[in-house]
Amino acid sequence: MIKYVLAVVTAFITTNLSAAEITKYVGTERNLDTEINSVYAGASVSAGALTIGTEFTSTATVEENSQFNFSAMEVDVDYEVTPHVVLYMDNDYDADFKHEDTVVGAKLKF
């Protein structure tokens, strides 16, 4: 019986992983008020209604001679309940990978 359960679980995992979509991105921005430059890179994996993503951010200021330092990390989870309702959880971490905050919510799409 355990062999059958393992076979079903393996088939389920393999099917979901083969249907997963991976998205990668990079970007840069400048805050004109604080004169802080940021560079970020991230990736997300979507399988069915579930999306898990992460983003790393480095910042630099004029005082630091534009030397970029790791400043933050985000880990986000989205679950599409219906085509119009999304539940999400956003986790933020600081440069020392210490948890800063978690935001949970729901989005309605029109």
N, C-alpha and C positions, 0 to 999 in steps of 0.2 A: 504494500500500500504506500509506503514512504517513497518508493521508486516512482510511482505514478504522480504523487504530489510534487516531487522534485521535477519531474518532466514537465508538468503543467506550469509550474512556477518559472522554469527555465524558458519555456516557450513564450510565456507572457512577457518576461523581461526582454528576451531577444526581439520579439515583435515590437515592443514599445521603443527599444533603443534604435532599431532600424528605421522607425518612423520619426525619430527625433530630428528636430531642425536646430542647427547651431548658428547663431548670429554673433559676429564679432564687429567691434567698432573702435575707433580712436577719434579724439577731438581735442581742440584747444579753445580757450576763451580768455578774455581779459576783462576784469572788472574796472571800469573807467573811474569809479569813485575812489576805490582803495588802491588802485594800481597794482593789483595782484594778477599774475598770469597763472593759468592752470592748464595742465595737460592731463587727459584722462584716457583710459582704455578699459574696455569691458567686453563681456561675452554673456550670452544667455543660451539656455537650452530649453526648447519647447517640445513637449511630447503630449499630444492631445490637448487637454484643457489646462495643463500645468506648465508654467514657465518659471524657471529659476535663473537668476542673473546675478552677476557681480561686476563691480566697477572699482578701479583703483585710480586715485587722483594724486597728482604731485603739483605743488604750488611754488611760486617764486615771486619775490618782491624786489623792488629797486634797491632796497637796503641790503639785500642778500646778493647783490650783483647778478641777479637773474639765475642764481643756482637753484635748480629744482630739488625739492625735498618731498618725500612721500608724506602726504597729509591726511588721507582718509581712504576708507574702503566701505562699499555698500554691498549688501546681500539682499536681494529682493525676490519675493515669491508671489506669483499671481496665479489665481485659479479662476477660470472662466466657467461660472456656474451655468449660465445660459449665454446665448449670443449678445444679450443686453446687460448682464450682471457679472461683474468681476470682483472677487474678493482678493485683497492684497495685504502683504506684510513687508515693510521696508525696515531693514536693520542697518544702522550706521555704526562704524567703528573708527577710532582715532588712529593716529600714526603709530601708536604702540599696540594696535589691535585690541584695545579695550573697548567694550561695548559702550556706546554713547546713548542711543535710544532706539526704540522700536515703535513703528507706527503701523496700526492695522486699520483697514477701512474697506469700503465697498464703493465701486464705481458703477454708475448707470450710463449706458450708451444709448444714444438716440438715433 
